[in-house]
Amino acid sequence: MKLIVLGSGTSDGVPVIGCDCPVCRSPDGLNKRTRASLYILGNAGERLVIDTGPEFRFQALRAGITRLDAVLLTHAHADHLHGLDDVRPLCREIPLPLYANDPTLAEMRERFSYIFMETQRGGGKPRIMPLPAREPFRIGCLTISPVPVKHGDLDILGWKISEGNGDETTVGGEVPAHAAVYLTDTSSIPAASLEAIRRPDILIIGSLRERPHATHFSFNEALSAAAGMEARRVYLTHLSHNHLHGQIEDYCRLFQGNHNLIDTPMAPAYDGLELDL
C-alpha cells in the first residue's frame, strides 16, 4: 500500500491570502500547503481518496489520479469537501461510492443538492453514491474502518486503512500489520476509538500549531496521542502558517528526545509526501 499526501494545510491553505508572514513568503516548496487530503493506492489496484478539498482538481492532476474506487469524507467543512464536483471525470461510467457519517452525508446532500436533483442529461455533475460509514467495510484487499473522533463539539470520522486477508474486519483490538490511520481536525479521541487504532504502522494526524486550539490538536497533543497509541511512524498534517517546515521538524525531534522516542520517526507531512507500507 502506498499513501500520497495530496494536501497538508489548514483551512486557509498556505500561503494565506493577503499574508506576508515568513511562512507565507517562503520560497521553499515544503511550506506550500494545500488543503488536507490523502490518496491511498492498494497493492491490488485499489484507489481511494480521503477528503476532496478546494484544490482537489490540482492535487489529482499532480498525483496522476485517473480513477477512484471510493471517496472517504472526514466531515463537511469546506476545506475537506468543496472540491467534490471535481470527481466528475472519475465517475462518468459508474457511480462513485462516498462514505461518511450520517451528519456529513446530510450536509453534503444539502450543499451539493444539484448532484441529486433531476436535471438535464449530460456531463455536468458527478455521479455520487452516498453510503453511511458505521462499520468496517472492504474494497478489494483493503479493510476500511471509520474511526469516530471529536473536532471540538463536532462528531467526525478518522479512517483506518489496513491491507490483509479479511481477518481484521472487526473494529476492536490491535491494528494489524500494514495499517495506516488518518486523523485530521481532531481535538480528542474517544477511548473506544483509541483502542481500535493502537499500534498503526503509519499515523497521519492533524496538528494545527504549537499553541493550543479549541478544535484542533496542538503539536504536543498530537504527538502525545501518537505516543500513547504506540504509532510506529508519525506525520503531522493540517498545518497552519504559524511555523516553517524546518521549525516543525525541530519540534518533532525535541519531542522524540524528551520522550525517549528516537526510534519512532516523527515529522511534518508535506504536499506530495509518499509513504510505503
N, C-alpha and C positions, 0 to 999 in steps of 0.2 A: 504494500500500500504506500502511496505517495501523497503527501499533503503539500499544497501550494497556498501560501498566504496571499490572497488576492489584494487585501487591504488591511492595514494595521492601525488606522487612525480613528479618532473620536468623531463625534457628530459634525463638527465643523470641518473636518479634514485638516491637513497640514500641507502647505501653508494655509492659514486662516485668511479669509478675505479682509483686506484693509489693515492687516497686522504687519508691523515691521520689527518684531522681536527677533533675536538671534536665530531661533529655530526656524521661523518662517522665512528669514532671509538667507538661510544656509544653502549653499550650492551642493551640498552633499546629498546624493540621492537617497541615502538611508533616512534622511529627515523629511522626505516627501511621503506623506501618509494618506492614502485614500481611505474611504470608509470601510469598516471592518467586514471581512468576508473570507471564507475558506473554501478551496476546491479540493476534493478528495478523488483520487484515482485508485480503484481497486485493482488487484493483480489479475482478476478475471475480466477486466474491461469495464467495471462499474464506474460511473461518473456522477458525482453528487456535488452540490454547492450549498454551503450554509450562508444564508442571507444574500439578498440582492439589493445592495445599496445604490445610491445615485450614480456611482461610477461603474456599475456592473458592465455596461457595454464596453467601456475602455478596458476594464480588467479582463473580460472574457476574450477580447481580441489579443491582448498581451499574452495571456496564458494559452492561447490556441484552443479554446473550448469550441468543439464542433457538435457536441451532443451532450445531453444530460439525462440521467435516469430519474432524478428527483431533485427538488428544492426542499431544504430544511430551513425553517424560519425559527429564530430565537424569540422574536417579538415584533411588534408592528410599528416601532418608531421609524421615522422617515429615513434615518441613516442606515437602516437594516432592510428596508422594504421598497423604497421608491424607485428602484431600478427594475421592478418586476416586469414591466412591459417589454423590457429588452430581452426576455427569454423567447420572444415571439418566433425568431428564426429556428429555435431549437424544438419547437412543438407544433410544427405545421402538419405533420403526418399523424402523430399520436399525442393525445393529451398528456401533459407533464404532471405527474403527482407532486403535490405540495403538502408537506407535513408541518403541523404546528399545533399548539394547544388551542382549545376552543375560543378563548378571548381573542387570540391573534387571528384566527380564521375569520371570526366575525368582523373584526376591524378591517382586515384585508378585503373582505367582500364589500364592505361599505366604501372604502377608499377607492377600490378598483371595480366599482359596480358595473361599469360598461363591459367588463370581461364576461359577465354572467347574464347580460341582457340580450334579448333577441334583437339583433341588428342586421344590416345588410351583409350578404356573404362577401368574403374577401379575406385578405391577409392583414386586416387592420387591428387585430387584437390577439393576444396569446390564448392558447387552449390550455387551461389550468384545471386540474382535478384536485380540489381541496380534500385533505384527509386528516382527521384528528389523530394526534400522536399521544396515545395514552399508555401503550405497551411497546416493548421492543418489537421490531419487525425486520424482515430480511429483504435485501436487494442483492441478488446474486449470492456471492460468498460473504457479503458484508452483513453484520448484525448491527442495526442502528437502534440505539436506546435513548429515549428522551430523558433528560435529567432536570427535574424541577428545581429552580433556584429563584432567589429574590433579587429584583432590581429596584431598590427602595421598597415601596409598598406593592410593586407590580410583580405578579407571578409570571415568570418567563421560563424558557427552556434553554438548558445547555444540551449538548449532544455527545454521546459516547459511540464511537465507531470501532468495531472490532472485526477482525478477519479470521475465520476459522471454519469448523465443520458443523456448526449449529449447536454445540454443547453449551454455548454461552448466552442462550436466549432468555434467561431469567435476569431480572434487574438486580436482585440481591447478590451479595457475595463479592469475592475478589475479581477485579477486572482480569481477563485472560491475557496471555501474551499477545503482542501485536494489537494493542488497543490504544486509541487516541481519544482524548477528552477535550472538548471545546466549550469553554465557559466565557462568554463575553457579557459586559454590562452587569456584572454580578456584584452584589453588596453583601450577600450572605448565602450560605449553602445549608439547607436543612440536613439534619442528621441522617435521615434515610438516604438522601441523595449522596451525601459524603461517603457512606458505607458502600454504595453501589459503584463508586468510581475510584476506589482505592487502588494504588499502585499502577496507574496508567503508564504506558511506555512513553507517551508524549502528552503533556498538558499544555494547551494554549489557553491562557486565562487573561481576561480583561483587567487592566490596571491603569487607571487614568493618569496618575501623577503621584508625586511623593506626599503632598498634603492630603489629608482625609477629605472625602467627598460623601455626601449624603446617600448617593445611589450607585456608587462605583467603589470597588476596592482601590485602595492606595497601593503603592509598590509593596510596602511592608505587609499589608493584609493579604495581597495576592500571593506573595512568596511564602508567607507563613501558612496559608491554606495549602499551597503546593507541598510544602514540607510535611504538613500534617497528614496529607493523603499519600505521602511517600512516592510522589511522581518521580519518574526516572530522568526525564528531560522536561524543562520548563521554559516557556516562551511567553512574554508579556505582549498583549495586543490592546487595541482600542486606546492608543496612546495620544495624549494631548500635545500641545505645542509648548508645554512648560519645560521640557527637557530635551536636549540634544541626544541623539542615539548613543554617543560615547558616554554621556553622563549616566544614562540608564544602565549601560554595561558596567560602569564603575559601581553603581548602587548594587547591582546583582552580585558582583564579585565580593563586595563588602559583606553583603548578607550571607553569602556562602561561607566566607571566612568566619564570621561571627557565630554561625550556627553549625559549624563542622559539616558542611555540605560541599566540600571542594570537589568531590567525585560526582556531584549531581549538576549537570550543565544547567545554568540559568542565564537567560539573555533576553533582550528585547527582540520581538519579531520585527520584520520589515516587509514592505511590499515586494513580492516576488520570492520570498524565502521558500525553499523547497526542503522538505523533510521526508526521509525514507524510514519506514518501519521494516 
